[in-house]
Amino acid sequence: MPIASTKPSPLSGVFAGFLARKAEARHTARVVVAVLIAYAAYAVFALPQGYWAVFTTLIIMQASIGGTVGAAIDRMYGTLLGAAVGGLAAWLRPQTGFGLGAALVIASALTAYIAMMRPNMKVAPVTAAIMLLTSAGRLGPLHAAAYRVVEIGLGSIIGVAATLLVFPARSRTAVAERAAKVLRMLGELLAHYAEWLATAQVEPAEEMHALHDRIRAGIAGVEAAVADTERERAARLGYHHLSPATPRTLWRIRSEAVAMGRALRTPWPPAIRAQLAEPGRRMLQAEMAMLAACMTAVTEQAAVVQPPMFAASHDEFQDAVAALRRERLTRDLTFDAVGAVFSFAFALESLYENLGDLADRIDESVLERPVGVMNRLRTTLRLQAPD
């Protein structure tokens, strides 16, 4: 008797893969529920152009509550302006082809000018053009404009409600996930630099471009998520986790890391390497540990940063730089070599300061009160340092 095959079908594999991506699966469920409700409202209330309610739910629904609220508000502002201008132009225009063209040009120019000054009005020109170029049927132009606002408002309400009630996606979770990812990539970048100091093998700049691109895109994602949390807080739908200053600190950390990599691409003479390479490597490892501590605090969202004990490595590197100056080891170096050495030292010290700033921003979100920028970290590290 043949044994039945236990090999899973391709369809079950696809379904399992879909469920494994929880964020994507939950967003899909929210969209499906919102579209069904919008379509039911379209059918039950017999709205003249109720399909706009369905379109709106699909357009405004984002991966977080804050993003959906922001998109819904922007669409409503643009719709109000575009419907008002387009409906009035359709009501006033002469019923000729030339009159339609003139009305379209004037309405588009007016709404496009306003949209350039107020980017949240960007859908206004499209709405005005639709009002002019589509038939209002038995409704007059002004009645059609009013219905358009009602239908899009209904779709916006349904979209926000679905995002809020169906697997609620709080923006603070997106902030934590994106910030942790950025911190992990920054740690990976510092690990490359530490390896160079240990081996003197510089990786081609092209091989680092992809990592730098991911870090840059990741910080931009943190900025967008923090902006979403601000919208949630303003709408009293949630509270924000990290302050808006956090992405700016991440940009500064990335900038110092870029400067450090640029300095390390210039070869160091053997005497300089003997003096700075090992202290610099230990300082980089301590800063990597600080990034890991910040990542842990961000991920847990309920703990302050536990700074590593790296006051000793910081002091060791500062002593090595002071000895470099005292012994005048840079006297016979070229201008480019001297610039590279001291650029690395400056970037490493600035990174230390900015990591303290980042720890303060994270602690503020937990303690819900301002903390001293960098002073708390310095004091803590000095107290932790062994005698």
N, C-alpha and C positions, 0 to 999 in steps of 0.2 A: 504494500500500500504506500503510495507516494506521500512523502512528508510535505505538508504545506510550507511554503516559503514564508520566512519571518522578515524578509527584507522590506523596510518601510517604502511606501510608495512615494514618488516624487512630490505628489500633492501634499502629503502629510509633512514632508520635509520643508516645503515652502511655508506651510501653515505654522510649523514649529519655529521657523526662522522669523516669521512675522511676529509671533507672540514673544520671542526673545527680545525684540526691540520694544521695550515697554513704553518708552516715551512716544515713539511713532504710532504704536498700536492704540494708545489712549487718545492721542490727537485724532486718529482716524475715527474712533468711536464717537468723539465729540462732534466731528464734522457730520457724520452720518445722522446722528440724532438731530442736530440743528437743521439739516436739509429736510429731513422728514417733517419736522414741526413747521418749517417755513412753507413747504409744499401743502401741508394740511391747512394752514391758515389761508393760503392762496385759494384753495378749493372751497373751503367752508365759507369764507367771507366774499367769495366771488369778486375779488379785486380786479379792476379793469386790466391792469398790467402787473399782476401780483408776482410774476416771475422775477421782478426786481428784488423782491424779498429773498428769494432763493439765491439770486446772484450775490446779494449783499452778504449773506451768511458765509458764502464761499470766499468772498474777497477779504472780509475783515478778520476771520478766525486765524489766530496766531497760536504759537506754541505755549503762550502764557496768558494769564488773565490780564496783566498790565498791557501786553502787546495788543490783545484783542480790544481792550477798552480804548487804547490810543487810536487804533485803526478805525474803530466805530465812530469816535468823536471827529476825527479828521474827515471821514466820509460824510458825516452829517453836515459839517460846516461847508464842505465843498458842494454837497447836494443842495443845501439851502440857497447858496449864492447862485449856483448854476441854474437851478429851477426858477428862481426869481428873475434872473436876467433873461434866460431863454424863453420862459413863459411870457414875459412882458414884450420881448421882441417879436414872438410869434403873434401876439395879440395886436401889435401896432403895425406890423409890416404890411405893405401893399401885397395883394394876392396875385403877384406875378413872379416869374422866375428871377427877374432882376431884383425885385424886392426881397425875395428869400435870400439871394446871394449877399445883398447889402446887409440885411439883418444878421446873417451868419458871421460876416466879417466883423461887424461892430461888436456883437456879443462875444465872439471869440477873443477879440483884442482886449476888451474890458476885463473879462475873466482871466485871461492869460496874464495880464499886467498885475492883477491882484494876486494871482497864484505865485508869481515871481517874488512878490514881497512877503507873502504868507504861504510857505510850502504846504501847510496843512490844507490849503484850498486847491490842491492840484487836480482834483477831479471836477472842479467847477467848469472848465472849458468843455470837457467831455459831456457833462450833463446839459450844458446850454446847447451844444450842437445836437444832442439827441432830441431835446425838446423841439428844436426847429426842424429837424430832418425827418422825424417820425410823425406818423399821423396820430392825432388825438382822438380819432373816431368820432363818436357822438358827443364827447366832452369838448368843452372849449379849452383854449390854451391855458388859461389860468386854473381851471379845474384839473386839467391834466398835470400841471405843475404841483398842485396841492396833493393829488394822489401819489405822485412820484415821491414826494417827501414822506408821506405816510408809509408807503410801501418800503422804502429804504430804511426808515426809522424802525419799522416792524422787524425787518431782517437784522438790523443792528442789535435790537433788544434780544432777539432769539439767539444770535451768535454769542453775545456777552453772557446770557443766562446759561447756555450750554457749556461754555468754557468755565463758568463759575460752579456749575452743579454736577457736570459729568466728568469724573476723574479730575478734580480741580488741579490746575497747573499753576502753582504759585511762582511768581517771578523770582522770589528769593532762592528757590531751589535751583533755578537756572543760573542765577548769579554764582551760587556756591559751586556748582558743577563746572561752569566755565572758568571761574577763577582758579579752582584746583587744577584744571587742565593746563592753564597758562603757567602756574607755578611749577608744575611737573616738567613742562618743556623748558622753562628757564633753568631748572636744576640740571636737565640734560645738557643744556648749552654750557653751563659752568663745568660740568664733568668733562666735556671736550677740552676746555681750557686747562683744567687740572692735569689731564693726560698729557697735554703738550708740554707743560712745565716739567713733568716727570720724564718724558722721552725725547723732547726737543723735535718731535715730528709734527710739523704743521700741516693740517688738512687743507687741501685746496679750497679757496673761498666758495667755489661753485657748489661743493658738497654741503656747505652750511646754509646755502640760500633757501633751501626748502624748509629747514627748521626755523629760520628767521621769518619766512613768510607765514608759517603756521602760528608763530608767536604773535606776529602783528595782527593776523586775522582773529586770533583768540582774544586779544585785548579789546579789539573793536567789538567782539561779541559780548565781553563783560560790560562795556560801556552801554550797549543796547539793552542788556538785561537790567542794569542798574536804573536806566531811564524807565523801563517798564515797572520796576518796583516803586518808583516815584509816582507813576500814574495810579498804581494800585492804592498807594497810601493816600493820594489826593482824593480818590473815589471812595475811601474808607472800605476798601475790599481786602486789605492786607497791610502788612507792615514791611518796611524795607530792611534788608540784612546788612549790607555794606554801604558806607557813605559814598556819595558821588565823587569824593576825593580819591577813592581807592583806584579807579582806572588811571588817574593821573599819576599816582605813585607807581603803578605797574609800567606805565610808559617810561618813567624816569629810570626804573630798574632795567628795562630793555635797552634804553639808550646807553647806560653805563656798560652793559654787557656787550653791546656792539662796539663801543669805544675800546673795550678791553681786547676783543678779538682782533680789531684793526691793529692795536699796538703789538699783539703777539705774532702777527704775520711778519714783522721785521725781525730778522735773526738777532739774538743777543750774543755778544762776545762771551767767551768762556768765563772770564772773571766776573762778569755781571751775573751769569747763570749760577755760578757757584755761590754768589752772595744772596740772590733773590729767589731763585727757582723753588727751593724747598719751603721757605717761609710763605711764599705766595701760594704754593699748592695747598699747604695746610690752611691758609686763610680762605681759599676757595672752598675747600671741603667744609669748613665751618659755616660758610655762607650757604652752601648747599643744605646743610643741616637746618639752618634758619628757614630756608624756603620750605623744607619738609615740615617744620613745626608750624609755619603759617598755613600750609596746605591742610594739615590735620585740624587746626582750629577752624578754618573755613568750612571744611567738610562736616565737622560735628555741629557747627552753628550754635554751640552752647558752651564753649570753652575758650578761655583766653589763650594767647600764644605762650607756649612754654619755651623760652629762648634757650638755645644750647649754651654750654659753657665755652665760649670761644674768645673771651677777653684775653687769654694767654696767647692765642695765635695772632690776634690783632696786635698786641704789644710786640710780639716777636717780629712781625712784618715791619712795624714802624721802626723798631730798633735796627733792622737790616737796612732800611732805607737811610736812616741816619748815619749808619756806618759807611754806606756807599758815598754819601756826601763828605763825611769826615776823612775818608781815605782817598778821596778824589779819584775814584776809579773811572769816572766818566770823562776825565780830562782829555784823553786821546781819542775819544769816540767821535764819529761823524755826527752832524746835526740830526740826521734822521734816526740814528741809533739812540742818541740821548733823548730825543722826543718820544720814541717808542717806550723806553724804560720808564720815564716819568709819567707818560700818559697811562701806562698800565697801573702804576702806583696810585695815581689820582683816581682812576676809574674804580680800582679795588676799594679805596677808602670811601668814595662816594656811594658805591654799592652797599657798603656796610651801613652808612647813614640812612640810605633809602630803605633798606630792609628794616631798620628800626622804625621808620615812618610807617611802613606797611603794617608792622606788628601793632602799632598804635591805632591805626585805622580799624584793624580787625577787632582789637580789644574794645574800641568804642562801640562797635555793633553789639557786643556781648554785655558790656557794663552799662550801656545806654547813657554814657556821659563822656565828655571830652577827656582825653588823657594827654599828657605832655608829649610833644613830638620829639622822639628820639631820647629824651632825658630819662624816661622810665627804663628803656632798654639799657642804656649805658650804666645807670645806677645798679640795675639788676645784675648785669654781667660783672661789674666790679665786685659786687657782694658775693657772687658765686665763685669768683676766681680763687684758686687755692693759694694759701699763704706761701 
